[in-house]
Amino acid sequence: MTPTTRFTPAVMVDRGWEWDETLYAGVAAYYRCGRLPHPPGVVRAVREALGLDGAGHLLDIGCGPGSFTLVVAPLFDQVVGIDADAGMIAVAAEVGQRAGVANVVWRQLRAERLPADLGRFRVVTLAQSFHWLNRPRVAAAVHGMLEAGGRVHVQATTHRGVDRPEPLPHPRPPRAAIETLIRSYLGSLRRAGRGVLPAGTPTDEDEVFRAAGFVGPARIEVPGEVFERTEDEIVASVFSLSSAAPHLFGARQAGFEADLRALLRGTSPAGRFSEQMREVALDLWRPRSIR
């Protein structure tokens, strides 16, 4: 795309919200530390469900700091990870270099600019990004970027575990109390960049994919695991959220973090927590026109 090309920011029209570059500003390092890792079963499930053999290209849209991209990169010959946030791309590239993963190309790129001459792909993933995009526009673009037999994969959240009655080795993070603390600092409306999302992000992705010409989804669920987490990791998980990004607190960030840590120490004086990760849902979509 040439510098003179005009680009209108995507609007989440069904929520009256417009993306801006502050959505995840300053969040990348917290995201990498605070989000729960993908269980080993995810790689096996993706490989078996898609018949992957180390060949083909993967496009990971909204790759963040490479949390999912780097896990599945060995299943492909070439991988492209794109994200709108420069900080996310910088962290992803650094982590990938340290891990010795050499088959990933990182691009700071809005998904709404696709196909952006990136070529065609065997698999396209939108691990935790689709709800932030101009979904009809991106789904239509992805439809045209898949090679014969290609698939689209959408995945569930990883920033927190689930609340279940089963006992765990350490106390669970007090997530409800944390949400109350966030609201006491930022107000009752969910913050997102420079805007707010009173009703949250949209959840009708199935309708969007079908309207764009996809069939499915075929759903695969990978059981979650129990993770032990530190106080620092729980703090990072909070700051990894768009609704609690550090910049939203402004001059009150230090005060919020002090209150957050006091809350956590009141729950677990030893600073150790356990979380049961929720099942990871792999939703696989197939373009109707591809056989």
C-alpha positions in Angstrom: 0.0 0.0 0.0 1.5 3.4 -1.0 1.8 6.2 1.5 -0.9 8.2 -0.4 -3.5 5.5 0.0 -6.3 6.7 2.3 -7.5 4.3 5.0 -10.6 4.7 7.1 -10.3 3.2 10.6 -12.5 0.2 11.2 -15.7 0.9 13.1 -17.4 -1.7 15.2 -20.7 -0.5 13.9 -22.8 -2.8 16.0 -21.3 -1.3 19.1 -20.7 2.3 18.0 -17.0 1.9 18.9 -14.0 2.9 16.8 -10.5 1.3 17.0 -7.6 3.5 17.9 -3.9 2.9 18.4 -4.1 3.2 22.2 -6.2 0.0 22.6 -3.2 -2.1 23.6 -0.6 0.6 24.0 2.0 -0.3 26.6 0.5 -3.8 27.2 2.8 -6.1 25.2 5.2 -7.1 28.0 2.4 -7.6 30.5 0.5 -9.7 27.9 3.4 -12.0 27.4 3.9 -12.5 31.1 0.3 -12.4 32.3 -1.6 -14.6 29.8 -1.9 -18.3 30.5 0.2 -20.4 28.1 -1.5 -22.7 25.6 -1.7 -26.3 26.8 0.5 -28.8 24.9 -2.7 -30.4 23.6 -3.4 -27.4 21.4 -0.5 -28.1 19.0 -1.5 -31.8 18.7 -5.2 -30.8 18.1 -4.3 -28.3 15.4 -2.0 -30.7 13.7 -4.4 -33.6 13.7 -7.5 -31.5 12.8 -5.9 -29.8 9.9 -3.7 -32.6 8.7 -0.6 -30.5 9.0 2.8 -32.0 7.9 5.2 -29.1 8.2 4.3 -27.6 4.8 2.3 -24.6 3.8 1.9 -21.1 5.1 0.1 -19.7 8.2 -1.2 -16.2 8.7 -1.8 -15.3 12.4 -4.0 -12.1 12.6 -3.7 -10.1 15.7 -0.7 -12.2 16.8 0.0 -10.0 19.9 3.4 -11.0 21.3 3.5 -14.2 19.4 1.9 -16.4 22.1 0.1 -18.7 19.7 2.2 -18.0 16.6 5.4 -19.3 18.1 3.7 -22.4 19.5 2.4 -23.6 16.1 5.2 -22.2 13.9 6.9 -25.7 13.7 3.8 -27.1 12.0 4.3 -24.9 8.9 7.0 -24.0 6.4 6.4 -20.3 6.7 4.5 -18.1 9.1 3.4 -14.5 9.0 2.3 -12.8 12.2 0.5 -9.4 12.0 -0.6 -7.0 14.7 -1.7 -3.4 14.7 0.4 -2.6 17.8 4.1 -1.9 17.3 4.9 -3.0 20.9 3.3 -6.4 20.4 5.3 -7.0 17.2 8.6 -5.9 18.9 8.0 -8.3 21.8 7.0 -11.1 19.4 10.2 -10.7 17.3 12.4 -10.6 20.4 10.8 -13.7 21.9 11.0 -15.5 18.6 14.6 -14.7 18.2 15.5 -15.9 21.7 13.6 -19.1 21.0 15.4 -19.7 17.7 12.2 -19.7 15.7 13.4 -18.7 12.2 10.4 -19.2 10.0 8.2 -16.3 11.2 7.9 -12.9 9.5 6.4 -10.2 11.8 4.5 -7.3 10.3 2.9 -4.3 12.0 -0.3 -4.2 10.0 -4.0 -3.5 10.5 -6.1 -6.6 9.6 -8.4 -4.3 7.7 -5.6 -3.7 5.2 -5.5 -7.3 4.1 -4.7 -8.9 1.7 -1.7 -6.5 1.6 0.1 -8.6 -0.9 0.9 -11.3 1.6 -0.1 -14.2 -0.6 -2.2 -17.2 0.0 -2.3 -19.4 3.1 -3.1 -22.9 4.2 -4.4 -21.7 7.5 -5.4 -18.3 8.9 -5.8 -17.9 12.7 -7.5 -15.2 14.7 -6.6 -16.4 18.2 -8.1 -13.6 20.3 -8.5 -10.7 17.9 -11.6 -11.0 15.7 -13.9 -9.0 18.1 -11.7 -6.0 17.7 -11.8 -5.9 13.9 -14.1 -4.7 11.1 -15.3 -8.3 11.0 -17.2 -8.5 7.7 -14.3 -6.7 5.9 -11.6 -9.0 7.4 -13.6 -12.2 7.0 -14.1 -11.4 3.3 -10.4 -10.6 2.8 -9.4 -13.9 4.5 -11.8 -15.8 2.3 -9.8 -14.7 -0.7 -6.4 -15.5 0.9 -7.0 -19.2 1.6 -5.5 -21.7 -0.8 -7.5 -24.8 -1.8 -8.3 -26.8 1.3 -7.5 -23.9 3.6 -9.1 -23.3 7.0 -9.7 -20.4 9.4 -9.2 -21.0 13.1 -10.7 -19.0 16.0 -9.6 -19.5 19.6 -10.8 -18.7 23.1 -9.4 -16.5 25.8 -6.3 -17.1 28.0 -6.0 -14.2 30.4 -7.7 -16.0 33.3 -8.9 -19.3 34.5 -12.4 -20.5 35.4 -14.2 -20.6 38.7 -15.0 -24.2 39.7 -15.7 -25.8 43.1 -12.7 -28.2 42.8 -9.9 -27.5 45.3 -6.6 -26.2 43.9 -3.1 -26.3 45.4 -3.2 -22.5 46.1 -5.8 -19.8 46.4 -7.5 -18.7 43.2 -6.9 -15.1 42.2 -9.9 -12.9 43.5 -11.1 -12.0 40.0 -14.4 -10.6 41.0 -12.8 -8.3 43.5 -10.1 -7.3 41.0 -12.9 -6.3 38.5 -14.5 -4.2 41.3 -11.2 -2.5 42.0 -10.7 -1.7 38.3 -14.2 -0.1 38.2 -13.4 2.0 41.3 -10.5 3.5 39.3 -11.9 3.6 35.8 -15.6 3.8 36.2 -18.4 1.3 35.5 -18.2 1.5 31.7 -15.7 -0.9 30.1 -12.8 1.1 28.7 -11.3 0.3 25.3 -8.7 2.6 23.8 -10.1 6.1 23.8 -13.7 4.8 23.8 -16.0 2.7 25.9 -17.9 -0.6 25.3 -21.0 -0.5 27.6 -22.2 -3.8 26.2 -18.8 -5.4 25.7 -17.4 -6.8 22.5 -19.6 -8.5 19.9 -20.1 -12.3 20.1 -21.9 -13.1 16.8 -18.8 -14.2 14.9 -20.6 -17.3 13.6 -23.1 -15.1 11.6 -20.2 -13.0 10.3 -18.2 -15.9 9.0 -21.3 -17.5 7.4 -22.2 -14.2 5.7 -18.6 -14.1 4.3 -19.0 -17.5 2.7 -17.6 -19.9 5.3 -19.1 -23.2 6.4 -18.8 -24.5 10.0 -17.5 -24.3 12.5 -16.1 -27.7 13.4 -15.3 -27.3 17.1 -12.5 -29.0 18.9 -12.0 -28.5 22.6 -8.7 -29.0 24.3 -8.9 -29.6 28.1 -7.4 -26.9 30.3 -4.7 -27.4 32.9 -4.1 -26.1 36.3 -1.3 -23.5 36.5 0.5 -22.1 39.4 0.9 -18.3 39.2 2.8 -15.7 41.0 1.6 -12.3 42.3 3.5 -10.6 39.5 1.9 -12.8 36.9 -1.6 -12.0 38.2 -0.8 -8.2 38.1 0.5 -8.7 34.6 -2.7 -10.5 33.6 -4.7 -7.5 34.7 -2.6 -5.0 32.9 -2.7 -7.2 29.8 -6.4 -6.4 29.4 -7.5 -3.6 27.0 -10.0 -2.6 29.7 -7.2 -2.2 32.3 -4.3 -1.1 30.1 -1.7 0.9 32.1 -2.2 4.1 30.2 -5.9 4.2 31.2 -4.9 4.9 34.8 -2.7 7.8 34.0 -1.1 9.2 37.2 -3.1 6.8 39.3 -1.4 3.6 37.9 1.0 3.3 40.8 -1.9 3.7 43.3 -4.0 1.1 41.5 -1.1 -1.4 41.4 -0.5 -0.9 45.1 -4.1 -1.6 45.8 -4.1 -4.6 43.5 -1.1 -6.1 45.2 -2.7 -5.5 48.6 -5.8 -7.3 47.5 -3.7 -10.2 46.2 -1.7 -10.5 49.4 -4.8 -10.5 51.4 -5.9 -13.6 49.4 -2.5 -15.3 49.3 0.1 -13.9 51.7 2.7 -16.3 50.1 2.0 -14.7 46.7 1.2 -18.1 45.1 -2.0 -18.7 43.2 -3.6 -21.5 41.2 -5.9 -21.2 38.2 -7.8 -23.8 36.3 -7.5 -22.9 32.6 -10.7 -23.0 30.7 -11.0 -25.4 27.7 -9.4 -24.0 24.6 -12.0 -24.0 21.8 -10.7 -24.4 18.3 -13.4 -23.3 15.8 -12.4 -24.4 12.3 -14.2 -22.7 9.3 -14.0 -23.8 5.7 -14.8 -21.5 2.8 -17.9 -22.7 1.0 -16.3 -22.4 -2.4 -13.2 -24.5 -1.5 -13.3 -28.3 -1.6 
